[in-house]
């Protein structure tokens, strides 16, 4: 109980949806209860009908009502079952939609923080397992347990109406199934379920990491070793599943035995209670048979309880995802007027409180239309500075402002202010038209084609059989690296943001393609403000000012031409990049 309260204390994934769809939830529970009530009523009525018919009544009128009721309950059970399935899956599909939307928004909004605290396999595990587990929490735990308990209460109250002693015995016997056995299942089989989930989660994480480096496994000739690494977790999961099936078989047998005892109790009680006349004796079979349909919902309670540790862990993980990546942003505002300037003032940043600063007291002002190049070796803070500029990280001290307004207050309209072109722009496995239109979902087909033409890909795209409906394949494999960059540049043209972040977009290209792409980027984005992170000086003549970043500090600053004339280190690097 303590763990249950702890799990839901700060929950934002389960309880909110129980409240949001409470009307639909009550309808699901009602339909589920009526399904098994109809099944029990059918058996009850059938027992009475068989007994009454066996006495060979003198007129059909004596069994006419039971015959009609048998038809009614026989029809009602599948109807209620069908309605319950439709309603419960409608409930779950609504929640699935909300879950996945919330997860994707969380990942999109807090991608940098998530990348720092979670491996790719962690996120895949949440997508593949945890969200499905929370969905199943309703279908396989909440609904069956509540319906089973409602039936249990109904049976006790129904029998208690006739005899309190028998009701007490019935409370004990089915109570073993609906109360004691679920607790035992949680302690025994639930631990195995949880262990299986832990192994499976770690398997996702390790396998993802290993698949990402699969080419290195192949190059090193260790493909067989790669396959062997997957055998151990698979074997462990298979062994746990065998134990689970074995336990479920014995638990099912035990439930059947308890139900048999309960039926014997009902037979003994009804044999004493209803045998004073032949007419009363018809109720003996009715009460005994009515209990059999309760086997399935009673058994479902134990299975549902044994799966709770898995669901609890999944709930904790998705809630932890929110807590780990939560940032306290100020009230959001709109950017008033056109973009005029971006100002970095006395900026400091460290990932850990009291830790070493990644960024040390930086100050920089970038005016509208200005082009700035940020240079420096790897690990000097260039990428961290970009995160601070666009608001993925909040500064430890100092400020980043746009038109005098903190960038933290502008996160709600970040996509309207910043456009980003990095070294690995992602193209989705859909058409060229859809990929480019991501820059502006409201753009017409003609505007998309104009953007493609502007980046120099019109002839290539229109030479393809399906033209703009050509599938780019996963991660854009249909096109070369330079072509993928140009398609991403077309997105930026449609997005039309005033500030463009170039994060080493040419690092994987050959020198000729690099030079052509840079010329094209700065030509097409001539009216934009550009902050360009690069590791060398090719194309630096396009910018208005250069900043060298080293150990989180600016160690060199000025216009490219001035630095070439006055700074020997800059001149040496520039000539080296030009091959002199």
N, C-alpha and C positions, 0 to 999 in steps of 0.2 A: 504493500500500500504506500509506503514511504517513497519507493522508486516511482510509483505511478504518479504521485503528486509532484515529484521532482521533474519527471518527464514533461508534464503539461504546465509547469509553473510559468515558463516564459515561451510557451508554444505559439507559433504563428502559422503552423501548417495544418493542424488537425481541428482543434477546437473552433477556430473562426469559421470553418466550412460547416461544422455541425450546426452552428448558430445561423449561418447564412442560408442553408437549405433545410432548416428544421421542419418546415411543412412537408417537404418531400420525404424527409427521414421518417416522420410519423406515418406517412402513407405507406412507405416500404414495410415498416414494422407491422402495421395493421394487415396488409396483404399477406405478409409472411405468416403471421399468426393464423389468419383465416385459411391459408393453404392447408396447414396441419390440423386446424380445427375441422375443416371439411373432411379431411382424410379420416380423422378420429370419429367424426359423426357418421361417416359412411360405414365404417366398421361397426360402430355401435348400432346403427340402424339395421345393418345386414345381420348382425348377431340376433337381434330381436326378430327380424323377418324370418330367418331360418328356423328359429325356435317356434315361432307362431305358426309357420307353414307346416312344420313337422307334427303339430297337434291336429292337423287336418280340420281346420275350421269349417263350419257348415256353410259359410258364405264368404265370397271373395271380398266383401266389404270390410271384413276384419283385418285383412292385410293390404287393403288398397292404399291407405295412407303411407305405411312403410315402403310400399313399392314406389310410390311417387317420390318419397323422400330419398330413396336409394338413387333414383335417376337425378334428382336435384343435387344431392351431395356429390354424386359421381361426375356431374358436369361442373359443379362449383370448384372442385379441387383443381383440375387443370386450368380452369379459367383464372382462378386466383393465383396459381403458380405462374402462368404466363404473364399476367398483369404485374406480379411481383418482380419477375425477371426484367420486364421492360422498365419498370419504375426504378429498380435498384441500379440497372445499368445506365439508365438516364442520369441518375444521381452521380454515379461514378464517372461517367463521361464528362459531366459538367465539372467535376472536381479535377479530372485529368487535365482538362483544358486550362483550368485555373492554376494547377500545379506547374504544368510545363511553361505556361506564360510567365509565372512568377520566377521559376528557376532560370529561364532564359534571360529575363530582365535583370535578375540578380547577377548572372554571369556577365552580361553585356555591360551593366552599369559599374561593376566592381572587378572588371577583368584583371586589372593589374594586381590588386590585393589578392585575388583568388590565385593568380599564377604564382604569387610569392608563397602562399600558404598551402596550396594543394598541387599535387601532381596531376598530369592529364588523366591518368588512370583513376584518380579519386573522383574527378568529375564524371568520367564515363561510368563509374560504379554507381554514383548517385543517379545518373540518367537511366542506367540499365536496371538497377536493383531497387534503390531506395524509394524512388517515386512509385514504382510498381508495388512495393511493399506497403506503402501508405494507402494506395488504392485498394489493395487486398485487405487492409485493416478493416475496411467497411464491409466488403463482400464476404470475407471469411472469418471475421472476428466479431465486429460490432453487431451486424445483423443476426448471425446464427445464435450468438450468446443471448442477446435480448429476447429473441423469439423463443429460444429454449427455456429461458427463465419464466417467460410469460406462460408457456404451456405447463411448466412445472407448478406454478402458482394455481393455474386453472384446475389442474388435476387434483391438487390438495384441497382446494376450496370445494370442488365438485363432489369429491368423496366425503369431505367433512360435513357437507349438508346432510348426509345420511347417517354417518357414524364417525365420531371424533377419534375413537381408538384406531380404526382402520386408517383414517386420515393421517394420524401420527406415524403409523407404520409406513404408509406410503411416502410421507415426508422424509423418512430416514432412507428408505431403499432408493428411490430416484435421486434423493439428495446426495447419495454417494457418487452418483454419476455427474450431477450438475454442479456440485460444490467440491467434494473431496478429490475426485479423479482429475478435474482440471488443475488443482493445486499440485498434485503429484506429477501431472504431465509437464507443468512449467518447470518443476525441479529436476526432472529426469530428461525427458525428451526435449524440453525447451532448451536445455543446456547444449544438447547436440545440435539443435537447429541454429543456435547462436554461433557455435563453433564452426559449423558449415558456412555460415554467412561470413564469418571473419576470414576463413580460408579463401572463399570465393572473392571477397573484396581485395585481399592481398594479391590474389591471382590476376584480377583485372589490372591492378596497379603495375605489377611486375611485367605482365605480358605486354601491356601498352608500351612500357619503357623499352622492352626487348624488341618489339616489332618496329618501333621508331629507329632502332639501330640495327635492323635486320641486314642491311647491306654490309655492315661491318662484320656481322657473324659469317656471312657468305664469303666475304673477301678473305677472312682469316681461316676459312676451311673448317669452321666449327658448327656447321648447320646441324649435325647430329647432336651435339651438346645442347644446342638451342631447343631441339625437340625433347630431349631428356628432361630439361628444366620444367617442362609443362606436365610431365608424367606424375610427379610427386603430388602436387595439389589435386590433380584429377583423381588419383587413386585414393587420397584421403577423403575427398568428397563422396566418392562411390562407396567407401566403407561406412561413412556416417549415414548415407542414405539407406544402406542395407539394414543398419541397426534401427533406423527410423521405421522402415517397413515392418521389421520384426516386432518392434514395440507396438505399432499400430494394430498389428494382427492380434496380439495378446490383449490389448486394450479393448478391441472390438468384441473379442470373445467374453471378456469380463463384463462388458456392458450387456451383452445378450444374456448372460447368467443372472445379472441383477434384474433385468426385465422379466426373466422367467420367474424369479422369486416374487416380483411384484404381481405378476399375473396369478401365481398360486395364491397369494394373499387375497386378491380380488375374488378368485374362485371360492376360497373358503368363506370369505365374508358374505358374498352373494348367495352361497349355498345355505348359509344360516339366515340371512336377511330376507331372501326372496323365494323361499320354497314352501311357504305355508299354503299356497294355492298353485294350481297349474298355470294360471295366468301370470302370477308373479314370477314363476320359474323362467319365463321368457327373457327376463332381464339378466340372468346369469351370464349367458354368452355375450350379451350386449356389453356389459361392463368389462369383461375379460378381453374381448377383441379390440375395444376402443383404445387400449394402451399401446398396441403394436406400432401404429404410425408415429408414436413419440420416440421410437428408437433413433431415427435419423437426426432429429434436432438435438436430442440429448447427447448423442455421440459427437455431434458437431461442436458442442461446447468444449469438450476436452481437446479436440484438435485445434480449435481456435485459440484456446488458452496456451497450448504448447508452442504456438507460433508467435505469441506476444513478445518474447525477447528479441526476435528479429525485427518486429515492427518498432519496438521501443528504440533499438539501436538506430534504425533508419530515421525515426522522428528526431532523435538527438542529433544525428549527422546533418540533416537538412536545416535544423534550427541553428546548429553550430556554424553552418555556412553563412547564415545571416549575421550571426554575432561576430564571427571572425572578420567579416568584411564590412561591417557597419561603420560608416563614417558620419560624424555629426556635422552636417552641412548647415550653414545659416539659411534663413528664409531666402527663397529664390526670387530673382528679379529679372526683368527684361533689359536688354542692352538698348539704352536710349540713343536714338540717332545712329549715324553711320560710325563704323569703326574709325578711330583716329590714332590711337597709340596703345602699345602694350608696354607696361613698365614693370621691371623687376627691381626691387629696392631692398638692399641689405638682406638678401635671401640666405637662409641657413636651413639645412635639412639633414636629419639622421633617421635611420629606420628604427633604432632602439632609443628609448629614453635615456639620456645621459651618455649615449654611445658616440663614436667618432662621427663627425660631420662628413656627409658625402658632398654637400654643397656648402661652401664657406663664404658668407658675406658677399654674394654676387649682386651687382647692380647693372641694369641694362635697359635702354629705352629703344623701342622699335616703332617707327612712325608708319603711317599708312603708305603702302606702296614700296616700303623699304625692303631690301633683300639682305639677310644676315647669314653668314656661314659660321657654324660652330665646329671647330676642329679640335683634335686631340687624340691621343692614343686610347685604346680600349681600357675601360675601367676607371675613367677619370671623372665620370659623372654626367656625360652628355645625355644619355637616355633618361637619367633621373631628372635632369633639368627639364627635358621635354614633358615628363609626367607632371611636374609641378606647373609648367606653363598651361597645359590643357586641363589641369585639375584632377588628374588621377591620384595625385598625392597632395597633401596639405603641408605647407612649410612648417618647420619647427619654429622659426622666427622669420621676420621680414614679410614681404607681400609680393603677390603677382596680381596686377590690376589691368583691366581693359577699360579705357576711357575713365580711369580713376575708380572703377568699380572692381571689387575683389572677384577673381575668377571663380572662387568657391560659390559666389552668389549667382553665377551664370551657367551652372551645370545643366539646368533644365533645357537650355537652348544651345548646348555645346555644339551640336551638329550644324547649327546655323552659323556658328562663328569660326569653327576649325574644320579644315579638311586635311587628311593625312595620307601621304604616300610613303610606304616603307619598303624595306628590301624584299619582303615576301607578301605582296598583296594577294588576298585570297579571292579566287574565282570559284563560284559555286557550280555544282553539277546541273546547270540549266542552260538556257540559251544565251547567246551574246546579248540580245536585246534585254533580257531580264537582268543580266549581270551589270550592264552599264546603267540601267535605269535605277539601280540601287542608290545612285547618287541623288536622285530626285524621283520618288515613286509617282509623282504627278506629271512627269514629263511625257510629252507625246512621242509617238514613234519618229516623227520628223526631227524632233529635237535630239533624240538619241542618235539618229543617223548623222545629224550635223556634228555632234560631239565625236563620233567615230571618224568622220571625215577630217575633223580638225586635228586629230592625233595621227593622221596618215594611214589609217587602216581601212579606208573605204574600199579601195581596189581589192585588197585581200579578202575582206568579208564578202563582198558582192561576187567574188569569183567562186565562192563555195557553193555547193549544190543547194543548201538550205539558207544561204545568205545569213540574215540576222537571226534566223531561227536555228542556227547551227548550235549543237550542244558542245559546250567547252570541255566537257568531261571533268572528272573529279580533280579539284585543285587547279583547273585550267590546263590540264596536260595536253589538250588539243593544240595549244599554242606555245611558242618559244618564250623564254624569259623576257626578252624585250617586248614582245607582243602583249604579254600579260601586263607589263608595266604600262603600256600605252592604253590598254583597255581600262586599267585603273585610273589613268590620267583622264580618260573620257568621263569616268564617274565624277572626278573632281570638277570638271568643267560644268557638268549638270548641277552639282551641289552648289557651286557658286558661293563658297564661303570666303570671307575677306582675308582670313589668315590661313596659310598653307604650311603644314609641317612636312618637310622632306627628311625622312629618317633613313639615310644611306640607301636611297632607292636604286642605285646602280652598282651596289657592292658585288653582285653576282654576275655582272655583265662583262663582256669583253670590251677592251678600250674603245674600239670603233663604235660599237652600239651604245656604250656609255656616253661618249661625246655627243652623238646624234640625239640621244634621249634628253640629255641635259639642255642642249640648245633648244629642243622643242618645248621642254617644260618651262624654261624661263621666257621663251617667246610667247607661248600661249597664256602664261600666268603673269604677264608683264604688269598688269594693273593690280596684282595681289601683293599682300605682305607675305614674304617667304622667310621661314626659319629653317635653314638647311643644315642638318647634321651630316658630316662627312669625315672620313679618316684620311683623305689626301686632298690635293689642291687642284685636281683636274676640274675645269669649269669654274674656278673661283673668280674669274674675270666677270662673271655675270652678277656678282653681289656688290652691295654698297659698302659693307663693313665685314671684317673678319674678326672673330674672337677665338683665341686658343685657350682651351680649358685643360688644366692639369691639376690633379688632386683637389678638384672642386673649386679652383680659383682661376680667374682670367689672368694669364701670364703674358698675353700679347693681344693688342687690339688696334684697329685702324682700318683705313681703306686699303684694298689690295695693292693699288699702284704705289701708295705712300710706303707701305710696308716693304714692297719690293726694292724701293730705293734706299730705305733707311735701316732695314733689319736684315742682317746677313743670314740669320737662321731661316727666316721666311724665304729669302732669295734662294737659298740652298735647297729648301724643300720644293719650291715652285719649279726650279730648273730640273730637279730630280724627277718630278712627276712628268715633265715635258720631255724627258729623255736626254737632257743635255749633260 
